[in-house]
Amino acid sequence: MSGTRMPAETDPHERSLVAWPTERRRAFWEGHVEAARDAWAELVRAVADHEPVTVAVDAGELPGAEARLGDTPHVELLEVPLDDCWIRDTGPVVVRDGEGARHAVQFGFNAWGGLVEPWDRDAELATRLAGHLGLPVRTAPFVLEGGAVAVDGCGLVVTTERCLLHPNRGPLPDGTPRTTEALETLLREWLGAEEVVWLRDGLADDTDTDGHVDNVVALPRPGRVLLQGCEDPDDPDHATAADNRSRLAAAGLDVVELPVLPRAERFGRVVEVPYVNLYAANGVVVVPVTGHPADADALAAIADCYPGREVVTVDGATLAFGGGGPHCATQQVPA
């Protein structure tokens, strides 16, 4: 559709969408799904203090969500079939057409290249939620997760080669090979991309999503990018961050780097908790933290990048144990 563009996350929101951790993924959480629900409830309350939140809850699981969130103002619990809790990748991507009207895009979804089964409910979630929101839907003929792209609302899209070029995301329309050129054509049509900055990779440990960009980049405003660095020269993320910094700078962007990449132990596993997997809602930025000594400096830098917004922290380690952060667990609906 001519003139289609995805607004920036920092533009005003009508509401946020969240998906409640499901019984269907209890094994994936290695028995810690109740801790996941506690972390999701904390995230929902942080966002709901600033804008309405619709929480999608799998069929039959409303009582558990109501026990944690039923009395929370500005929270709507919606029973809808779903598989997983990472709504950034499964929920509707709301864009505007050339006349400013909103519509939702149902991108293809195959659970990050078949990482976990089943995913049939999540492959239809965007359409179901768009119906609830009263938004018309366009169905895109290719797989794209919301966490794989960052946009500034003015035509810039940042993504990673490892994710978007990965063959496990399936074929492009008409069997077109997965090349940067072919994907840029699709990003232009579906998200309004005028410029695409291709980073080589996301985080080295991100084997679940094959290098989603929202683990390494956030876009607080046009022309500026918040980059997750890694100061340890022996860490593979150090070289990736340096390469990403060079590519972003070459594109003419003002790069603000957070030099420390925190790691934390959660449920017997060490996880990476990137600060940039944050979520910007109306008047607030929700940031994952671990109690690392670098937290204060990182939060100050984030506050500087998002002036006029309160900076609120949430438990990042539990979210990271499940494979994401506040950004992965939310999806904005533009006003």
N, C-alpha and C positions, 0 to 999 in steps of 0.2 A: 504493500500500500504506500503510495507516494507520500512523502513527508513524515513517515512514522519515525518516532524517536523515543527512546527510553529516558525518562527524566532522571536527574541525579538523585541519589539517596538523600542528599541534604535538602532537596526541595520539600515543601510542606506535604505532610501525609494526611490522608483520610483516616488511616488506621494501619496497624501492623498485623501480620499473620504469623502464627506459631503452630507447630504440630506437636502434640503430646506424645512422649515416648510410649511405644506400644508393647503389649504382651507378645506380639509377633516377633519382636526383636529382643526378647529376654535373653536368649542364648547369646546373641551378639554382644550384649552388655555384660556377659560373663557373670550373671547373677546379681548385677548391681543396678538393675533398672529402677529400683526405688530411689537410689541416690541420684540417678539421672532425673527422675521426676522432681526431686527436691531442687536440683539445679535449674530445671526448666521453670519451676514455679518462681524461683528467685529472679530469673530473667524476665518472666512475664510481669511480675510486680514492678520491676525497675522501669519497664517500658510503659506500663499502664499508668504510672504516675504522671505521664506526659501526653499520652494519646490512647485512644481505644485499641484494644487487642482482641482479635478473634482467634481462639485456640481451637484448632481442629482436633477432635478426639475420636479415636477408632470406635466402631460400633461395639456397644456393651461395656465401654470403659469410662463412661461419664462419672460414675460414683467416685472413682479414685481422683479424677481431676477436680470434681466439686469439693472433695475433702480438703484439697490444698488451695483452691482458687475460687471456690463458690462465693465467698464473701468479699472478693477483691473488686473494688470499683473499676468501672470501665473495661471489664473483661467479659467477653461473650464466649461461652463454651458451645461448640457446634459439633454434633455427632455426624461424622462423615467417614466412609471407608478409607483407611490409609494403612501403609506398611511401616513407614519410618518417620523419623522426627526432623529430618533435615529439609525444612520447607523452602529454604533458599534455592534448592535444586529441584523441588517437585511442585512448588506452588506456582500460581500465575505470575508471569512477568507483565506488569501493566505498562503500556506505552500510550503515547498520544499520536493521533494522526495529524495531517497537515492543517486541519481546522481546530485542533486542540482537544478533540473528543478522545476519551479514554477507551481502550479495549485491551483485553487480556490475551496473552499468547500462551498456548499450550505447546511447549517444546516437547520433542520426544525425550523419553527417559528410559534408560535401561540399567538403572542401579549401578552407575559408575563402571560400565563395562561388564556387568554381570557379577559384581562383587558379592552380592548377597541376594538370596531369593526368599519369598517371591517379591515382585515389584509391580504387579499388574494394577493394584489399587493406586499406587503412587503415580503410575503412568497416566491416570485419568484425573488426578487430584486437582490440577490447575483448572480444568474445565468445570468440575463440581463447585469449586470455590468461586469461580467467576460467576456461575449461576446464582450463588447465594448473594454475591455482591451486586448483582444486576448488571454485569458487564458483558458485552458481546465478546465472543471468542474467535480467534484465528488459530488454526492448528498448523504448526511449522513442520515441514517434512524432514526434519533431521534432529538428532540428539544435541541438546545443549543444556548444561546445568547453570543455574544462576550464579553459583560460586566460581564459575570458570571465567567470568567476565566482570570487569569493573568499568563503569561509565561515569562521565562527568556531566552528562546532560547537554553538552554542547557539541557532540559528535565524536568525542574521543572514547575509544574502547581499548582497554588494556587486558591482555590475556597471556596464556603461556603455550609454548609450542608442545610441551610434553602432553598436556591435556587435550587440546583441541585437535592435534594431529594424530592422536593415538587411535590405532585401528579398532580398538575395542568399543569405540563409540559408534561404530557401524557406518554404513555408506551414506554419502550425501545424495541429494536428489538426482535421479537419472544415472546413478552409479558413478557420479563424478568422483575422482580421486580426492582424498583429503589433503589438499594443498593450502598454503596460506592464501593464495589468490582466490581459490574457490570459496574458502571460508570468509574472506573479507567481503565477497559479493553477497553472501548470505547475511553477514552481520550488518551490511549496509541496508539490505532490504528489511530485516526484521527488527533491528535496534537503532537504525539511523546512523550507523558509523560513517564518519567522514575520514577518520584516521584511526588505524589500528597499530598499537605498539605491541610487538611480540616479545615477551620475555622468554628466556630459555626454559625456565623451570620455576616451580614453587619450592616448597620445603622438601628436603631430601627424604624425610621420614613419612611424607604424605604419599604412601602407597595406596591408600584407599581411593582417593580421587584423582590420582595421577597428576598432582601438582596444581591444584586450584589456586587461582590468582589471589583470592581473598585471604589467603594465609601470608601473603607477602606484600600486598599493596592495598591501600585505601585512598580514595580521592576526596579530600575535604572541600575542594573548590576547583574550578577550572584553572589549569596552569600549575597546580601544586599537587604533589603526590607524597603520601606518607609511606615510607619503605621500611619493611622489617629487615634489619641488618643482623649480623652475627659476628661478634668481635673475636671469637675464637678461631685463629688461623688454621687449626687442625680439624675444624668442623667442616664437612662438605657444604654446609649452608653458607659459610664464609665466602667461598668462591662464587656461589650462585648469587649472593647478595651484591657482590662487586660487579658481576656481569649485568645484573638487573639495573643497578645504579647507572652504569654506563649507557645502557640502552634508553633508559628514561631521560637521562640528561641529554643524550643525542637527539631526542624528540623535542627538546626545548622546554622540558618540565622542570619546575623548581622542586628538587628532591629534599625532603626532610627525612633523615634516616634515624631510626631507633636502633642504637648499636647493639643492644643486648637482646638475645633470644632466650627467654626463660625456659627452663626445664623443671619438671616437678614429678614426684612419684605419686601415683594414684592407683590404688588397688593392685600393688605389686608390679606396676609397669611405669617406666619413665616416659613422660609425654612432653612434646614441645607445645608451648602455649604462646603463640605470637600475639603481641599487643594489637596488631593491625587487623586481626579478625574481630573488629569492633562493629557496633551498629549505631548509626546516627538516626535517631528519631526526633520528633518535634521537641526542640529545646534540650536535648540530652544526647550524650554519647555514652554507650554502655561498653565497657572495656573489660576483657578477661585478665585477671591477675592471679598470682600464686603466692604472694608474700615475698617475692624476690627483692633483694636490695635495690634493684634498678626500677622498681615500680614507681617511686615518686618522680624520678626524672622523666620516665616515659609518660606518665599522666600529665605532667606539666607541659611536655611537648605536644601532646594530643590536645590539651586545652587551648594551647596557642593556635593550633591548626583549625580548631572548631570554636571560634569566639562566639560568645553569647549562648553557648550550650553548657549545661551542667555535665560534669564528668562523673559517671557512676560506675563502680566496679562490681563484678560478679565473680564467682568461683570459676576460674578458667580450666582447672585441671580435670574436673569431672566432665565438662564439655569436651575437652581434648581427648579424654579416654574413649569417648564415643566416636571421635573422628572429626570434631569441629570446634566452633566457638560461637559467640553471640551472633555474628553475621550469618553463619551457616544455619542457625536455628530460627531466623526471622526472615520475613519478606515484606517489604513496604508496599502499600497501596497509595499511590499519589493522590493528593487532594484533587 
